């Protein structure tokens, strides 16, 4: 039985305006996960927290996001997705407000964990958009909504830094709470309901199916490892970069630091062709070339104190490489397997979230002890590990093809 609801359940078409509203919802939700990166120094100073511990803010958010991917996203296959989305946005509003008024370190970490837990509304929104769209418009709708995710990730730093310069880091989260509430009201008026038909019978069955993917699906395991490693490298740079840039001799403001997000946007958008290359059968080669660029990106990044242009080049290369691998991963995972797309993306994105959290915690700890060169060494080491894993996977694939050829 099809998992798509009948047309009667969707009396309102997915108009262009509604599609853009859903994209904006995704941008805001994913931005809430990344607001903290240019604000870590201010948070640590405000709450009197040692620099070595400040990476836990990002780690807590990513841990919440990982749990949400496993425990919250599957609910979209059981309940009306409109209600689920609205509930997540309202809870996100409360969590963001709690971050903005947090007076203790422990309160801040718990609130950030809930922010991450509710940010998985992104995956529910993407599934809802695909359900509401007609078959002829499904690709365009999902593509538009997903573009909000990329822009939200990369613009979050710029917006957070600029607002924090004007009104302090707490205002970023209080403002985001207000926007989340407004978005919930707009979607309540504009978004139709769509209860999934023919899904799993129970929540336990959904979770069992999701966890079973890791055991049965070798491609998911391989691409999940790539996701964990590339986003660990990504988080090493973006979580620790604020520390040398805000310290002497550079002493940049939070708004100036946020401008580096523009370089990240350029790099990520330039990688959009990676999906088409994967469709043409070049996914493995694209992954390898991108991982080489990821490793090389740490060379100019290491010279941040000598040249900001070198850092811009490093950011461009790193974001291009990470996005190219990320797009390729998803393209290969979903090819011909649309009936299990939500579970595959949920399981894959969990690996991404774990990598981001580990990278943030490790980067701040390494910087506090050995400084920026050691952070670049950490990022380069993770990148080399990813490249080595790609070489191993490629050699394994070549041996299997050779053995298959001999058996024919």
N, C-alpha and C positions, 0 to 999 in steps of 0.2 A: 504494500500500500504506500502511496506517495506521502512524504512528510510535509508537502506543501498544503496549506489550507485551501478550501474551495473559494471561488471568487465571492461567494456570498458572505464570507467572513471578512472580506476586505472591500467594503463599499467605497472607500476613498482610495483613489489611485495614488501611487507614489509620484507626486508632482515634482518638478524641478525645485520648487521652493522647499518642499518637505525634505527632499534629498539633501539640499544644502544645510537645512536645519539639523539633520542627523549628522552631517559631517562636522558642523560646529560643535555638536554635543560630544563627538569623539575627540575633537581637538581639545576641548576644555577638560574632558576626563583624563586623557593621557598627559596633558600639561600638568595636572595636579601632581602627577608622579615625579615630574622633573623640575618643578619650581624650586626645589630645595638646593639644587646643585650650585647655582651662583650665590646662594644665601648662607652656605654652611659656616663661613667665617663669622657672619653677623649672628647667627643662631648660637654658635659656641660662645661668643663674647657676651651675648645677652643672658645666657643661662649659666655662665661660668663653667663651661665644659672644656676639658683638655682637647687639643687638636687631634690627638690620636683616637679619640672616641667619636668625633663628629660624623664620621662616615656611617655610623650606625643609623643616622637619620634616613639616609638613602637605603641602607640595608633593611630597615624595618618596613619602609614603603614597598620595596621590591618583594619582601617576604609576604606581606599582605596581598600583593598582586598575584604572587604564585599560588597562594591558598585560594584566592578568588577564582583563578583559572580552573582549579580542580574542583572546587566545592560550589561555586555560585553560577558559573557559566552553564553547566548542565541543566540548571533549573529552567532555562529557556526552552528546553525540549519537553517540559512538563506543564508549565503554566503560561498564561497569556503574557507575551513578551512586553506588551505595553505596560502592564501593571508592574512587571519586574523592573523595567527600565525606570519608571517613575519612582519606585521604592528605592532603587539604588541611588538615584540622583538626590532624593531627600535625605537619605542617610549620609551621602557624600557631603551635603550641605552642612550637616551637624558636625561631621568629622573635620572638615576644613575650618569651621568656626572654632572648634576645640583646639586645633593647631594654632590659630591666630591669637588665642587668649591663654595658651599653655604657660603655666608659671613654674613648672618643674620639668626636669629632664625626662623622668619616667612618663609623665603625662604626655609630653610631646611625642615620645616614641610610640606609645599606644595609639595616639590619635593618628600619627603618620601611617601606622599599620592598617588602621581602618580606612584611611584615604586610599591606600593601595588596594585593599580588599574590594572597595566599591568602584575603583577605576576600571575594573573588568567589564563595566557596562559597555565599554567599547566593543567587545566581542558579541554581546547580546544585540547591540544596535546594528552591527554589520549583518548578523543573521536575520534580524527583523527587516532590514532593507531588502535583502535578497528574497525574503518571503513575500513582501508587498509588491515587488517589481514584477512586471510581466516577463516571460521568458526572453523576449526580444530585447528587453531593457535591463536585464539582471546584471550583466557585466558592467554596463555604464554606471548603474546605481552603486554597486559594490566598489567600483573603482573610485567614484567620487567620494563616497563615505570614507574609504580607506585613506584617501589623500589627506583628510583631516587629521588622521593619526600622525602622519609624517610631519605635517606643519605644526601640530600641537607639541610634538617632542622637541622640535628644533627652535620654535618660537618661544617656548616656555622660558628659556634662559634669558632671552632678550627682554621679554615683558617683565619677568620677575626682577631682573636687575634694575630696569628703569623705574618700576614702581617702588622698589625698596629704596632707591636713591632719594625719591621724593618724600616717601612717608614711612619708611622702615619696613623690615621684613614681615612683620605681623600683618601689615595692610595687604600684602599679596594674598594671604590665605583668607582674610576676611572678605576681600573683594571677590575672590574665587567662590566663596560660599554664597555670596549674593548672586553671582552669575549662574551658579548651579541651580539655585532656587528659581530664577527667571527662566532658565532652560526647561526645568520641569513643568512650569506653568505653560510655556509655549507648546511643549510636546503633548501635554494633557489636552489642549484644545485642538491641535493640528494632526496628531498621529492616530491612525486607526488601530484597532485591536487585531490580533491574529493569534489564536491559540493553535499550537502545532497539532497535526493529526497524524496518527500512526507512529508516534514516537515510542520510547521505552515505557514499560508499564509502571516503573517505580524509580525513585531517586537512587536507590541502592543498585538497581540494574544499570542505570546510566553510569554511575561511578565505577562499577565493575568493568563495564565495557571500556571506559576511558583508560583505566589503569592497565587493562589487558593489552592495549595498543603498544605499550612499551615492550611487552614481552614478545608480541607476535610480529611487529612491524620493524624490520631491520632498517628500512629507509628512514623511518621516524627516529630510530636510535642514532643513526649516523648524522642526520641533519639536526637533531637535537643537540648533539655534542658540538657541532659547528656553531649553533646558536649560543650555547653556553659560553664558548670560548670567545667568539667575536664580540658579544655584548659585555663580557668581562673586560676585554680590552677597551671597548667603547666607554665603559663606566670608569675605568682607571683614568682615562684622559679627562673626561668631563667632570668627574667628582673632585679630582685633585688639582685641576688646572686653575681654579679660583685661588688656591693658596699661594703660589708664587706670583700670580698676577696682582693680588691685593697687597702683597708684602713689598717692602723696599727692595730694590730701587724703583720698581715699576709703579707700585701703589695706585693701580687703576681703580676707578669706582665700580660699583656693582653694575651700573648701566653700561659702562665701557666693556666690562667683561662679558656682559650679555650680548654685545655686538658680534662676538665670535660665533654666535648661533647662526648669523647670516652666511658665514663661510660654510657652516655645516649644512644649511639648506641647499646651497649651490652644489655641494658635493653629493648630497643624497639625491637631488633631482637629476643630476647627471647620470646616476646609476639606474635610471628607470628602464633602460634598454635591456638590462640583465634578464628580465622575465621573457622578453622576446627571444633572446639568445637561448634560453633554456627550452623554450617551445621548439626551437630549431634543432635541438639535440646537443647543444653546446654547454649544458649546465655544469658538467664536471670541469670542463676547461675554464669556464667563467669563474667558478669557485676558486680554482687554483691561482689564476691571475690576480683575482681580487685579494687573496690572502698574501700574495707576494707584495702587493701595494700596501696592505695593512702593516706588514712587517717593516717595510721601508719608511712608512709614515712617521715612525718614531725617531728617525735620524734628524729631520729638521725640527721636530717638536722638542728635542733635547736642548736646543739653542734658544729657548724662550727668553732668557735673561739678556741675550745678546741681540735678538732681533724678533720683533713681533710679527714681521712678515714671514719668518721661518715657521712660527707657530701657525699662522694662517694656512700656509702650505701643508703643514702636518694635519691640521683639522680637515682641510679639503680632501686629502688623500684618505685619511681614516674614515670619514663619513661616507665617502664614495665607496670604499672597499666594504664597509660593514653593510651598507644598504644593498650593494650588489649581491653579496652573499645571502642577505636576508630575503630579498626578492626571489633569488634563485631557489633557496630552500623551500619557500612556500609554493612556488610554481611546480617544482618537482613533486612535492608532497601531495598536492591537490590534483595533479594530472590524472584524469579518468576516475577520480574517486570522490565525486561530488556528494554522494550519499552519506559520507562520513566526514565531510569537511569541517564541521564545527568541532568534533572531537579531536580531529587531527591538529587543527589550529590551536585548540586549548592545550593539548599535550605539548605541542611544539613551543608555544609561548611560555609555558611553565619553565622550560629549559632556559629560554631567553631571560626570564625574570630572575632565576637563580644566579645566572651569570652576572647580571647587572648588580645584584646585591653583593655578591662576593667581591666583584671588582671594586666597588665603592669602599667597602670596609677595608680591604687590603691596601688600597691606594692611600687612604688617609693615615693608616698605621705606618706604612713604609715612608711616607713623606715626613712624618713627625720624627722618625729616627735617622733617616739618611738623606732626605732632601729630594729635590726634583730629578736629578740624574738617576736616582734609584727607582723612582716612579716610572721613568721612561724605560729603564731596564726591565721592570716588572711587565709593563705593557708589551714591550718587544718580546719578552719571554713567552707570554701568553699567545702572542701572534705566531711565533715560531712553532709553538706546540700545535696550534691549529693547522699550520701549513704542513707540519710533519704528519698529523692525522690524515690530512687530505692525501698526502703521498702514499700513506699506508692503505687507505681505502681504494685509491686508484690502482695500486699494485694488486690488491685482493681481487678487484673487479677484473683486471687483466688476466689473472691466473684462472678465474672462473670461466671467462670467455674462452681461454685457451683449452681448458679441460672440456668444455662443452663442444668446441670444434672437433676435438679428438674423438669424442663419443658419437659424433654424427656419421 
